[in-house]
């Protein structure tokens, strides 16, 4: 393939820039070392970028064998450098040598013409190289159960999800294993992110932050925890009621997000009722939290386990049941059956009915019907949490939570019906 002079000059320039970028990071790290004691530095890595770029250009003419031989030669050379360094020092880290190999390969990509991939890879590499202390700090702070939870999340998403068939099974072809499990992964990922948001910021950062991210993980679980705390402490009702309302309010934008991910046209019909319900919930919450409180009262908000596969499987079973009942009710009772299913499902969970109905929106159900059903489910769920707060946390907590949620539910239903 013919390459004009301007094009190869541009590719070589990017290759050298990749080497310079890596060299600047490595050179800054060893800037205080004496001459002769520095590891692979700025000029060496810049030259390595140039060599990699030339290897990529030559690879266009003579094939990949030349690139492979040059990479093997470079690996041997860096191995000898590492051996000498290991004999002279106690620190035998391989970071700089691996960075040099990566620089060469990225420069080769640039020489082959893959400039965007090479540039993006170089930026990611120097960011990783420059955050050694922070990355190691995160690793030291990571608990065993959190690491295990991360592996479980990878198991259910990266390993199991691609293996499932993407087609309908059972009555009315209502059960799609891939869709059901993908939705399980979606909810598990949101809960996992919510857990670490609380974990990193800490409960002491304030009730506002903690309750919002607790609601992201599970507004029902957060309501239950705060209601139990109210019964246990016999005080701080304003603080705890505000936290519950914040968690409950977070459910409404999350509902729009989940539905939109599954079926984007649902964004507009769900936006306005969700916005009305969120504002009428967040407003009283902020009013209750306007005075400073002791953040120690929120220590129990962090879930004990970041990810439980038992809960994920239970959610999958509930979602499958909701999807099956949804198909049946659509066949037997039309839209009225969908609304009844939404109300019944909302008592226990909003995500399952939101996901299942969103997946049916468009071809099987009108967007307006789905939006109204989802708002009905959210309304029933909000009232159920208000009742839970009153029964567990006491009459004062129930009143402080129930009145704003009742107003928000009424407003959301009115808006979705009018629109």
GUVO-475590 format. One record per residue: residue in one letter; x, y, z of N, C-alpha, C in turn. Coordinates in steps of 0.001 Angstrom, whole numbers, plus 500000, padded with zeros to 6 digits. Layout:
<pts>
   residuo     n.c1     n.c2     n.c3    ca.c1    ca.c2    ca.c3     c.c1     c.c2     c.c3
         A        X        Y        Z        X        Y        Z        X        Y        Z
...
</pts>
This chain:
<pts>
   residuo     n.c1     n.c2     n.c3    ca.c1    ca.c2    ca.c3     c.c1     c.c2     c.c3
         X   500853   498806   500000   500000   500000   500000   500889   501244   500000
         X   500635   502156   499102   501407   503387   499006   501020   504351   500120
         X   502034   504943   500748   501800   505946   501783   502550   507207   501399
         X   501854   508340   501258   502528   509562   500857   503362   510109   502012
         X   504277   511011   501683   505242   511511   502661   504573   512231   503823
         X   503509   512984   503558   502837   513705   504629   502189   512737   505614
         X   501625   511663   505093   500961   510697   505951   501956   509957   506843
         X   503079   509521   506277   504027   508806   507134   504682   509740   508136
         X   504862   511009   507756   505411   511968   508714   504453   512180   509885
         X   503162   512230   509588   502163   512409   510642   502143   511197   511570
         X   502227   509999   510986   502228   508789   511800   503465   508730   512694
         X   504608   509085   512144   505830   509089   512940   505770   510138   514048
         X   505176   511282   513745   505051   512332   514759   504207   511855   515936
         X   503101   511166   515645   502261   510633   516723   503023   509572   517507
         X   503787   508728   516822   504570   507683   517495   505597   508294   518433
         X   506311   509326   517971   507285   510000   518835   506591   510690   520004
         X   505415   511288   519749   504660   511944   520830   504253   510942   521900
         X   503904   509728   521487   503562   508682   522461   504774   508366   523332
         X   505951   508232   522701   507165   507991   523468   507491   509142   524398
         X   507343   510374   523919   507602   511545   524766   506651   511598   525953
         X   505366   511264   525709   504381   511304   526791   504752   510323   527896
         X   505094   509100   527500   505517   508109   528492   506820   508534   529146
         X   507749   509073   528359   509031   509509   528903   508893   510642   529893
         X   507984   511564   529651   507758   512667   530599   507283   512128   531938
         X   506339   511184   531913   505835   510628   533170   506930   509870   533912
         X   507674   508997   533185   508746   508225   533819   509905   509131   534245
         X   510211   510141   533419   511289   511063   533754   510958   511921   534963
         X   509711   512352   535056   509314   513154   536229   509428   512324   537495
         X   509070   511051   537422   509150   510185   538586   510599   510045   539071
         X   511552   509965   538125   512946   509801   538524   513762   511067   538381
         X   513110   512238   538478   513791   513509   538222   514880   513836   539237
         X   514794   513277   540447   515767   513589   541478   516919   512594   541514
         X   516886   511572   540663   517964   510579   540643   519218   511169   540002
         X   520383   510694   540413   521646   511156   539858   521812   510644   538426
         X   522649   511343   537677   522939   510936   536310   523551   509536   536313
         X   523025   508657   535484   523500   507284   535448   522698   506333   536311
         X   521905   506905   537236   521080   506065   538096   519637   506002   537629
         X   519339   506828   536630   517958   506847   536167   517652   505584   535366
         X   516377   505184   535416   515925   504080   534595   515681   504595   533176
         X   514989   503833   532383   514662   504246   531023   513958   505592   531078
         X   514510   506608   530404   514035   507972   530576   513385   508564   529347
         X   513350   509896   529333   512622   510652   528324   513152   510386   526915
         X   514477   510545   526726   515032   510391   525373   514905   508947   524874
         X   515147   507999   525789   515068   506587   525383   513660   506222   524929
         X   512659   506653   525692   511281   506320   525347   510823   507059   524089
         X   511322   508284   523892   510994   509000   522653   511578   508270   521451
         X   512840   507819   521578   513460   507042   520499   512735   505714   520290
         X   512272   505123   521388   511526   503873   521285   510219   504093   520524
         X   509590   505251   520755   508401   505590   519995   508703   505730   518511
         X   509840   506356   518211   510240   506507   516813   510492   505145   516168
         X   511208   504261   516888   511484   502920   516368   510178   502158   516141
         X   509252   502265   517090   507965   501594   516921   507196   502118   515730
         X   507211   503449   515542   506540   504026   514378   507143   503544   513082
         X   508491   503492   513025   509160   502980   511824   508828   501510   511600
         X   508749   500736   512700   508386   499320   512564   506990   499183   511973
         X   506063   500035   512399   504714   499993   511844   504701   500341   510360
         X   505479   501379   509979   505546   501754   508563   506154   500636   507722
         X   507230   500013   508252   507851   498908   507526   506935   497688   507479
         X   506127   497523   508549   505182   496414   508568   504147   496509   507469
         X   503813   497750   507073   502879   497924   505949   503454   497361   504651
         X   504792   497384   504550   505447   496936   503318   505866   495470   503379
         X   506394   495042   504529   507029   493722   504618   506277   492730   505500
         X   505131   493144   506048   504341   492214   506846   504661   492271   508337
         X   503881   491488   509092   503977   491549   510550   505154   490794   511126
         X   505824   489938   510343   506959   489173   510863   508068   490101   511344
         X   508322   491158   510591   509361   492117   510973   509036   492757   512309
         X   507770   493138   512495   507354   493750   513762   507549   492767   514909
         X   507164   491502   514688   507320   490500   515726   508767   490287   516115
         X   509681   490249   515136   511101   490072   515437   511654   491261   516208
         X   511234   492469   515839   511693   493654   516558   511175   493654   517996
         X   509951   493202   518180   509390   493146   519537   510150   492138   520393
         X   510482   490975   519806   511255   489966   520539   512637   490520   520916
         X   513283   491213   519967   514587   491804   520258   514514   492829   521374
         X   513473   493670   521330   513296   494669   522381   513042   494003   523733
         X   512252   492948   523734   511960   492238   524973   513238   491658   525585
         X   514097   491106   524761   515371   490555   525249   516240   491667   525833
         X   516311   492790   525130   517104   493918   525610   516593   494427   526957
         X   515280   494591   527071   514702   495059   528331   514876   494017   529436
         X   514863   492740   529064   515121   491702   530048   516521   491810   530625
         X   517506   492118   529761   518876   492306   530242   518975   493523   531160
         X   518276   494610   530790   518253   495802   531644   517653   495474   533003
         X   516595   494718   532997   515946   494331   534253   516880   493485   535108
         X   517620   492589   534459   518549   491731   535191   519636   492553   535871
         X   520171   493520   535157   521198   494391   535736   520632   495193   536896
         X   519428   495700   536713   518796   496484   537776   518531   495630   539004
         X   518132   494387   538801   517850   493502   539927   519111   493193   540712
         X   520266   493124   540042   521521   492854   540735   521999   494050   541545
         X   521587   495243   541133   522086   496458   541772   521158   497011   542851
         X   519866   496665   542804   518891   497276   543709   518002   496219   544329
         X   517370   496628   545434   516368   495762   546054   515035   495869   545325
         X   514762   497043   544747   513511   497266   544019   513620   496625   542640
         X   512852   495608   542389   512924   494913   541098   511580   495006   540365
         X   510918   496150   540474   509653   496331   539788   509833   496334   538277
         X   508810   495872   537588   508852   495756   536131   508071   496864   535427
         X   507602   497834   536178   506679   498816   535604   507289   499553   534416
         X   508514   500050   534566   509122   500839   533498   509378   499989   532259
         X   509831   498748   532448   510090   497871   531304   508791   497540   530555
         X   507733   497256   531311   506436   496986   530669   505923   498230   529959
         X   506121   499407   530562   505711   500660   529917   506469   500866   528613
         X   507750   500469   528583   508531   500597   527355   507990   499684   526253
         X   507644   498444   526625   507051   497528   525643   505718   498064   525130
         X   504904   498578   526054   503606   499130   525644   503797   500342   524735
         X   504797   501179   525037   505089   502339   524190   505452   501903   522774
         X   506275   500868   522685   506655   500353   521365   505429   499873   520592
         X   504572   499098   521242   503401   498556   520554   502427   499663   520144
         X   502248   500645   520998   501370   501767   520650   501945   502562   519481
         X   503271   502730   519487   503916   503427   518373   503770   502624   517077
         X   503845   501294   517191   503622   500445   516015   502211   500658   515474
         X   501230   500700   516367   499856   500969   515935   499761   502299   515194
         X   500479   503301   515695   500479   504594   515020   501085   504470   513627
         X   502197   503736   513518   502817   503545   512213   501930   502794   511243
         X   501099   501901   511769   500168   501154   510917   498941   501983   510530
         X   498779   503143   511155   497664   504015   510807   496529   504054   511800
         X   496616   503306   512900   495559   503296   513914   495842   504394   514951
         X   495745   505637   514519   496191   506760   515346   495309   506976   516560
         X   493996   506834   516404   493092   507085   517525   493302   506063   518647
         X   493421   504784   518266   493637   503734   519258   494975   503943   519959
         X   496014   504253   519203   497342   504452   519777   497360   505634   520740
         X   496746   506733   520356   496737   507923   521208   495944   507681   522488
         X   494774   507064   522349   493955   506785   523533   494673   505825   524472
         X   495328   504791   523910   496068   503846   524742   497202   504512   525494
         X   497886   505452   524850   498986   506162   525508   498486   507005   526676
         X   497369   507670   526487   496810   508497   527565   496416   507627   528758
         X   495738   506523   528482   495342   505612   529571   496572   505086   530299
         X   497625   504759   529547   498837   504207   530152   499498   505203   531096
         X   499655   506448   530687   500337   507410   531560   499488   507749   532779
         X   498168   507696   532635   497312   507917   533808   497520   506799   534821
         X   497571   505570   534356   497824   504441   535251   499206   504530   535890
         X   500200   504925   535095   501555   505053   535634   501649   506145   536692
         X   500901   507212   536508   500997   508347   537424   500180   508231   538689
         X   499379   507173   538818   498506   507040   539993   498831   505787   540793
         X   500115   505482   540891   500533   504296   541634   500074   504354   543093
         X   500357   505468   543749   500009   505591   545173   498523   505465   545413
         X   497737   506127   544580   496285   506089   544770   495729   504696   544498
         X   496214   504061   543435   495732   502719   543114   496086   501724   544215
         X   497298   501822   544730   497695   500920   545821   496909   501222   547088
         X   496596   502513   547307   495777   502871   548462   494381   502280   548376
         X   493786   502333   547189   492470   501719   546988   492536   500212   547230
         X   493621   499591   546756   493756   498149   546920   493881   497772   548398
         X   494640   498573   549149   494780   498297   550580   493472   498485   551323
         X   492654   499430   550861   491390   499708   551538   490283   498729   551156
         X   490509   497951   550098   489477   497046   549612   489322   495851   550550
         X   488098   495578   550941   487825   494443   551805   487643   493171   550964
         X   487826   492037   551633   487728   490766   550922   486343   490560   550315
         X   485288   490893   551070   483938   490680   550552   483630   491614   549384
         X   484268   492805   549353   484071   493724   548235   484766   493200   546977
         X   485964   492652   547147   486663   492054   546014   485874   490870   545462
         X   485357   490040   546375   484553   488892   545960   483288   489351   545229
         X   482674   490421   545731   481472   490947   545082   481774   491422   543667
         X   482931   492061   543484   483313   492496   542147   483492   491325   541196
         X   484112   490246   541698   484282   489053   540866   482926   488423   540523
         X   482005   488428   541485   480672   487887   541223   479953   488699   540152
         X   480114   490025   540228   479482   490870   539220   480064   490576   537837
         X   481375   490375   537761   481996   489999   536487   481509   488635   536019
         X   481301   487721   536961   480815   486384   536605   479448   486445   535942
         X   478518   487200   536559   477154   487222   536030   477043   488079   534775
         X   478015   488970   534535   477924   489860   533375   478809   489399   532223
         X   480089   489187   532487   481037   488875   531421   480992   487402   531025
         X   480761   486517   531996   480814   485075   531735   479441   484518   531370
         X   478454   484736   532247   477162   484082   532063   476287   484755   531013
         X   476263   486067   530983   475357   486779   530081   475540   486395   528609
         X   476769   486346   528076   476910   485985   526652   476493   484556   526334
         X   476423   483675   527341   476087   482278   527102   474588   482041   526947
         X   473774   482998   527362   472325   482793   527383   471718   483057   526008
         X   470726   482259   525614   470069   482465   524308   469203   483722   524315
         X   469272   484458   523210   468516   485706   523087   467251   485458   522271
         X   466331   484660   522824   465048   484393   522167   464025   483980   523219
         X   462758   484025   522829   461690   483753   523774   461467   482272   524025
         X   461048   481949   525253   460693   480590   525643   459378   480646   526413
         X   458750   479487   526556   457570   479382   527404   456312   479923   526767
         X   455236   480063   527578   453957   480558   527058   454102   481945   526434
         X   453525   482103   525273   453547   483356   524517   454982   483817   524216
         X   455950   482915   524316   457361   483280   524116   457757   484464   525002
         X   457229   484456   526216   457370   485622   527089   458709   485691   527802
         X   459389   484562   527958   460598   484520   528775   461837   484484   527889
         X   462563   485584   527875   463813   485692   527133   464967   485634   528133
         X   465720   484515   528194   466772   484394   529206   467808   485509   529143
         X   468197   485901   527945   469214   486955   527818   468698   488280   528370
         X   467461   488623   528011   466890   489885   528480   466742   489885   529998
         X   466248   488801   530556   466055   488719   532002   467389   488862   532721
         X   468402   488131   532254   469687   488173   532943   470396   489509   532731
         X   470228   490106   531556   470814   491427   531322   470232   492450   532282
         X   468956   492343   532563   468336   493264   533502   468797   492999   534928
         X   469033   491732   535259   469604   491402   536566   470979   492048   536704
         X   471780   491943   535658   473116   492548   535672   473017   494061   535824
         X   472068   494678   535134   471890   496123   535213   471598   496565   536635
         X   470653   495917   537300   470304   496286   538665   471453   495991   539611
         X   472134   494854   539418   473268   494514   540280   474379   495554   540134
         X   474624   496020   538918   475672   497011   538695   475325   498343   539344
         X   474054   498753   539245   473627   499997   539885   473784   499898   541401
         X   473386   498768   541977   473519   498576   543421   474987   498545   543837
         X   475828   497900   543042   477256   497812   543337   477883   499205   543323
         X   477523   500013   542314   478045   501377   542239   477550   502211   543421
         X   476282   502027   543804   475756   502750   544951   476471   502392   546235
         X   476791   501116   546412   477510   500682   547617   478861   501384   547715
         X   479625   501392   546604   480957   501981   546667   480914   503502   546759
         X   479841   504108   546262   479697   505549   546460   479597   505867   547949
         X   478827   505060   548679   478720   505243   550128   480047   504897   550805
         X   480651   503820   550369   481884   503327   550993   483021   504328   550860
         X   483177   504921   549670   484291   505832   549425   484089   507156   550147
         X   482860   507712   550048   482605   509009   550669   482469   508899   552178
         X   481925   507772   552663   481740   507594   554095   480438   508194   554571
         X   479829   507533   555553   478560   508010   556082   478708   509366   556740
         X   479913   509660   557251   480129   510928   557934   480115   512111   556983
         X   480146   511867   555690   480080   512972   554736   478743   513680   554789
         X   477750   513059   555439   476467   513735   555611   475291   512887   555195
         X   474156   513162   555809   472938   512427   555509   472502   512619   554068
         X   472699   513800   553531   472279   514084   552157   472931   513117   551178
         X   474273   513074   551190   474993   512224   550251   474684   510747   550484
         X   474673   510349   551750   474465   508943   552088   473089   508461   551655
         X   472067   509244   551923   470705   508829   551592   470488   508775   550087
         X   471068   509719   549354   470900   509717   547897   471491   508448   547303
         X   472713   508086   547712   473335   506899   547152   472784   505616   547758
         X   472270   505697   548997   471542   504556   549527   470291   504286   548715
         X   469619   505362   548287   468457   505208   547422   468827   504683   546056
         X   470024   505002   545582   470477   504462   544310   470632   502953   544396
         X   471158   502462   545521   471313   501021   545698   469965   500358   545917
         X   469192   500875   546877   467862   500327   547170   467149   501284   548109
         X   466145   501989   547601   465396   502920   548455   464587   502165   549499
         X   464113   500971   549161   463349   500177   550138   464250   499735   551288
         X   465456   499248   550953   466397   498828   551996   466820   500011   552856
         X   467042   501173   552235   467424   502355   552995   466302   502790   553921
         X   465052   502744   553439   463910   503075   554285   463829   502139   555485
         X   464006   500861   555230   463958   499871   556307   465048   500135   557339
         X   466280   500392   556883   467391   500640   557810   467166   501882   558654
         X   466716   502959   558020   466499   504206   558758   465319   504094   559711
         X   464298   503370   559309   463155   503175   560208   463567   502359   561429
         X   464372   501340   561220   464886   500563   562357   465752   501426   563257
         X   466541   502312   562648   467392   503212   563423   466551   504158   564267
         X   465437   504616   563704   464542   505497   564467   463968   504778   565676
         X   463571   503540   565492   463031   502778   566624   464110   502476   567652
         X   465336   502259   567173   466438   501919   568071   466913   503128   568865
         X   467053   504275   568220   467611   505454   568867   466576   506294   569593
         X   465321   506170   569187   464259   506977   569794   464565   508470   569690
         X   465115   508893   568610   465428   510308   568434   465879   510557   567015
         X   466150   511833   566697   466610   512184   565367   465599   511899   564283
         X   464313   512070   564579   463280   511726   563602   463365   512618   562376
         X   463656   513896   562569   463757   514808   561419   464868   514365   560476
         X   466025   514027   561045   467148   513575   560248   466798   512305   559475
         X   466220   511341   560174   465924   510054   559550   464801   510162   558528
         X   463797   510979   558822   462721   511185   557847   463259   511858   556586
         X   464146   512834   556767   464756   513479   555607   465574   512501   554781
         X   466297   511613   555476   467067   510606   554761   466188   509656   553978
         X   465072   509239   554575   464147   508339   553874   463565   509014   552640
         X   463177   510280   552781   462608   510982   551631   463631   511181   550516
         X   464880   511446   550890   465911   511566   549869   466096   510248   549122
         X   466131   509145   549881   466282   507836   549247   465090   507525   548350
         X   463883   507834   548842   462683   507578   548033   462657   508471   546798
         X   463096   509718   546933   463119   510620   545792   464096   510171   544721
         X   465192   509529   545140   466179   509047   544185   465619   507951   543292
         X   464595   507256   543781   463994   506194   542992   463392   506724   541684
         X   462870   507941   541675   462160   508453   540500   463101   508725   539323
         X   464217   509453   539498   465143   509575   538361   465767   508241   537969
         X   466000   507353   538956   466533   506030   538625   465544   505263   537746
         X   464255   505398   538049   463201   504749   537269   463243   505221   535813
         X   463407   506526   535609   463494   507071   534250   464752   506568   533549
         X   465866   506522   534288   467125   506060   533707   467022   504612   533240
         X   466504   503742   534100   466408   502323   533759   465483   502117   532560
         X   464325   502778   532578   463375   502624   531476   463950   503149   530163
         X   464679   504255   530234   465246   504848   529022   466346   503978   528440
         X   467141   503338   529299   468195   502446   528816   467578   501297   528015
         X   466462   500781   528511   465814   499655   527834   465082   500115   526583
         X   464368   501265   526669   463583   501757   525523   463611   503282   525562
         X   464478   503879   524755   464742   505322   524816   463504   506204   524653
         X   462498   505868   523797   461335   506748   523650   460514   506944   524927
         X   460757   506141   525974   460011   506316   527228   460498   507529   528023
         X   461606   508133   527617   462168   509230   528395   461182   510391   528544
         X   460597   510813   527442   459708   511985   527485   458435   511726   528292
         X   457684   510634   528044   456456   510442   528830   456709   510185   530315
         X   457910   509723   530696   458193   509480   532108   458848   510678   532790
         X   459453   511558   531998   460229   512650   532580   459402   513549   533485
         X   458247   514030   532989   457500   515042   533740   456853   514480   535000
         X   456189   513325   534963   455677   512801   536232   456790   512464   537219
         X   457897   511922   536732   459013   511605   537634   459608   512877   538222
         X   459695   513931   537412   460220   515202   537901   459321   515793   538977
         X   458001   515749   538752   457061   516269   539751   457160   515484   541060
         X   457221   514163   540966   457302   513336   542169   458632   513549   542893
         X   459723   513682   542131   461030   513879   542754   461103   515223   543475
         X   460616   516284   542833   460676   517609   543454   459823   517673   544724
         X   458638   517069   544681   457757   517091   545852   458253   516163   546960
         X   459205   515316   546656   459827   514479   547688   461115   515107   548196
         X   461928   515623   547283   463190   516242   547684   462967   517533   548484
         X   461928   518292   548112   461672   519557   548821   461486   519355   550316
         X   460517   518550   550754   460358   518293   552196   461597   517657   552822
         X   462314   516820   552051   463529   516196   552593   464564   517254   552948
         X   464799   518192   552059   465764   519249   552328   465300   520158   553459
         X   464004   520350   553565   463467   521152   554680   463723   520455   556013
         X   463543   519146   556043   463800   518396   557264   465289   518355   557613
         X   466130   518446   556603   467571   518350   556814   468255   519709   556888
         X   467471   520781   556968   468072   522113   556892   468970   522421   558081
         X   468735   521782   559233   469582   521973   560402   470655   520894   560429
         X   471882   521238   560878   472949   520225   560931   472624   519127   561933
         X   473033   517917   561594   472805   516764   562467   474109   516006   562644
         X   474124   515135   563607   475275   514284   563866   475317   513160   562827
         X   476383   513144   562028   476476   512142   560955   476656   510729   561482
         X   476983   510586   562790   477135   509251   563347   475841   508465   563285
         X   474705   509187   563203   473422   508498   563170   473203   507739   561866
         X   474041   507980   560877   473860   507323   559578   474841   506183   559347
         X   475560   505746   560365   476588   504720   560181   476011   503400   559671
         X   474760   503107   560030   474180   501821   559667   473674   501775   558224
         X   473869   502853   557463   473353   502887   556090   474137   501986   555137
         X   475419   501777   555404   476215   500977   554477   475773   499530   554525
         X   475374   498947   553376   474958   497542   553375   476084   496631   553825
         X   475732   495517   554445   476733   494592   554927   477445   493851   553809
         X   476777   493667   552668   477360   492930   551548   477122   493731   550272
         X   478180   494069   549523   477983   494882   548321   477189   494213   547221
         X   477203   492888   547172   476488   492184   546104   476178   490768   546578
         X   474909   490419   546599   474498   489082   546991   473859   488396   545788
         X   474444   487297   545356   473897   486589   544201   472508   486039   544485
         X   472246   485709   545758   470909   485219   546103   469853   486271   545807
         X   470166   487518   546155   469223   488606   545874   469067   488825   544378
         X   470182   488721   543635   470114   488893   542182   469265   487809   541531
         X   469444   486567   541998   468643   485476   541449   467170   485626   541810
         X   466896   486104   543027   465508   486350   543426   464882   487417   542542
         X   465676   488461   542240   465179   489502   541358   464897   488944   539971
         X   465783   488081   539482   465563   487474   538170   464296   486648   538132
         X   464054   485894   539208   462824   485085   539274   461592   485989   539302
         X   461666   487071   540090   460539   488007   540149   460312   488660   538796
         X   461391   489037   538137   461275   489672   536821   460650   488723   535806
         X   461076   487448   535824   460491   486470   534910   458999   486296   535170
         X   458629   486251   536450   457215   486116   536794   456416   487326   536324
         X   456975   488522   536521   456290   489738   536091   456128   489761   534573
         X   457167   489361   533850   457080   489339   532387   456030   488338   531913
         X   455994   487167   532563   455018   486157   532179   453595   486618   532479
         X   453396   487165   533677   452068   487684   534029   451679   488851   533134
         X   452677   489672   532782   452389   490801   531900   451861   490338   530560
         X   452512   489334   529974   452039   488792   528700   450636   488210   528831
         X   450428   487477   529932   449121   486859   530136   448027   487909   530292
         X   448286   488914   531103   447271   489946   531331   447012   490773   530072
         X   448059   490995   529272   447853   491708   528011   446929   490908   527097
         X   447135   489592   527054   446306   488730   526226   444864   488673   526739
         X   444710   488656   528058   443382   488429   528638   442607   489720   528925
         X   443314   490763   529374   442593   491948   529849   443058   493249   529223
         X   444038   493231   528332   444502   494452   527692   445212   495374   528661
         X   445041   496703   528471   445733   497691   529295   445348   497609   530760
         X   444099   497308   531064   443657   497234   532463   444448   496173   533224
         X   444749   495058   532563   445553   494020   533202   446963   494495   533492
         X   447531   495303   532612   448875   495831   532828   448904   496735   534053
         X   447874   497578   534206   447831   498481   535356   447688   497706   536661
         X   446876   496665   536641   446717   495838   537844   448035   495148   538201
         X   448732   494645   537194   450022   494010   537435   451021   495014   537993
         X   451034   496226   537460   451962   497258   537934   451709   497584   539402
         X   450450   497718   539768   450117   498024   541156   450540   496903   542091
         X   450293   495663   541692   450669   494527   542537   452179   494392   542640
         X   452888   494578   541530   454340   494443   541537   455009   495563   542312
         X   454428   496761   542266   455023   497904   542929   455088   497785   544441
         X   454266   496917   545024   454316   496730   546476   455698   496266   546909
         X   456301   495369   546125   457593   494797   546503   458762   495465   545801
         X   458595   495850   544536   459745   496304   543759   459266   497097   542541
         X   460013   498152   542199   459679   498961   541027   460527   498569   539827
         X   461767   498173   540088   462688   497884   538994   462197   496743   538106
         X   461660   495683   538724   461236   494528   537932   460139   494904   536945
         X   459113   495597   537403   458018   495961   536514   458469   497022   535508
         X   459364   497929   535936   459883   498946   535021   460640   498303   533871
         X   461507   497371   534204   462302   496711   533180   461449   495844   532256
         X   460541   495075   532837   459743   494173   532014   458807   494942   531090
         X   458134   495970   531595   457223   496747   530750   457993   497569   529718
         X   459165   498079   530095   459971   498846   529135   460393   497977   527969
         X   460702   496716   528249   461091   495811   527167   459923   495486   526245
         X   458684   495648   526734   457501   495398   525908   457025   496655   525183
         X   457572   497803   525547   457094   499061   524987   457412   499147   523502
         X   456496   499726   522763   456696   499911   521329   455886   498937   520515
         X   456365   497698   520416   455694   496718   519568   454476   496113   520257
         X   454560   495836   521567   453476   495142   522255   452591   496084   523071
         X   453151   497153   523605   452395   498097   524423   452702   499512   523969
         X   451699   500365   524030   451901   501769   523699   452746   502430   524780
         X   453559   503415   524368   454417   504099   525322   453636   504761   526438
         X   452471   505315   526136   451654   505975   527157   451174   504968   528193
         X   450793   503776   527736   450341   502732   528662   451476   502308   529587
         X   452663   502126   529016   453822   501731   529818   454172   502815   530825
         X   454169   504085   530395   454512   505178   531301   453535   505240   532476
         X   452230   505133   532201   451235   505173   533277   451406   503985   534212
         X   451670   502799   533665   451850   501617   534502   453070   501760   535403
         X   454170   502299   534876   455381   502474   535680   455147   503491   536796
         X   454441   504561   536486   454130   505562   537529   453214   504958   538595
         X   452263   504116   538188   451407   503426   539162   452258   502551   540076
         X   453201   501809   539504   454073   500956   540314   454904   501786   541288
         X   455462   502905   540809   456250   503771   541688   455388   504382   542791
         X   454144   504700   542465   453241   505279   543459   452918   504271   544554
         X   452576   503063   544157   452266   502023   545141   453492   501722   545998
         X   454663   501667   545367   455888   501400   546111   456179   502512   547108
         X   455962   503761   546734   456193   504882   547642   455264   504816   548847
         X   453987   504510   548595   453038   504387   549702   453401   503207   550597
         X   453882   502126   550002   454297   500968   550803   455463   501329   551713
         X   456405   502137   551217   457536   502556   552048   457087   503516   553151
         X   456108   504337   552871   455576   505223   553909   454937   504408   555028
         X   454181   503374   554651   453564   502496   555656   454639   501763   556445
         X   455683   501296   555751   456790   500607   556419   457460   501525   557438
         X   457697   502779   557057   458341   503726   557971   457498   503945   559216
         X   456178   504043   559030   455302   504266   560182   455213   503048   561090
         X   455097   501857   560503   454955   500647   561315   456236   500317   562077
         X   457387   500542   561451   458656   500182   562087   459221   501333   562907
         X   459191   502541   562357   459838   503671   563020   458960   504486   563935
         X   457672   504266   563913   456794   505001   564807   455913   505998   564081
         X   454924   506502   564815   453915   507381   564211   454518   508679   563692
         X   455439   509269   564440   456014   510548   564015   456799   510398   562715
         X   457601   509349   562645   458352   509114   561420   457408   508815   560256
         X   456373   508015   560496   455413   507691   559451   454714   508916   558908
         X   454356   509840   559798   453690   511065   559353   454646   511952   558565
         X   455884   512070   559048   456858   512932   558371   457183   512426   556975
         X   457129   511128   556791   457423   510534   555488   456163   510385   554642
         X   455068   509975   555263   453856   509637   554528   453205   510822   553838
         X   453159   511979   554498   452488   513140   553902   453176   513605   552622
         X   454518   513831   552612   455160   514239   551351   455042   513182   550253
         X   455190   511917   550620   455090   510874   549600   453675   510784   549040
         X   452656   510975   549887   451276   510970   549406   451020   512088   548412
         X   451536   513280   548707   451376   514419   547796   452119   514156   546486
         X   453331   513608   546591   454121   513327   545393   453434   512294   544505
         X   452881   511260   545110   452176   510224   544358   450978   510811   543615
         X   450192   511620   544306   449016   512238   543678   449429   513116   542498
         X   450478   513923   542691   450938   514804   541619   451445   514011   540425
         X   452201   512931   540672   452725   512132   539579   451622   511488   538761
         X   450591   510969   539431   449485   510351   538703   448722   511371   537885
         X   448500   512553   538452   447784   513611   537731   448558   514025   536485
         X   449880   514206   536631   450698   514660   535494   450709   513624   534386
         X   450906   512340   534743   450997   511327   533689   449655   511127   532990
         X   448550   511297   533700   447235   511169   533066   446969   512342   532144
         X   447309   513556   532597   447066   514750   531779   447933   514758   530526
         X   449168   514268   530654   450056   514305   529498   449835   513148   528542
</pts>
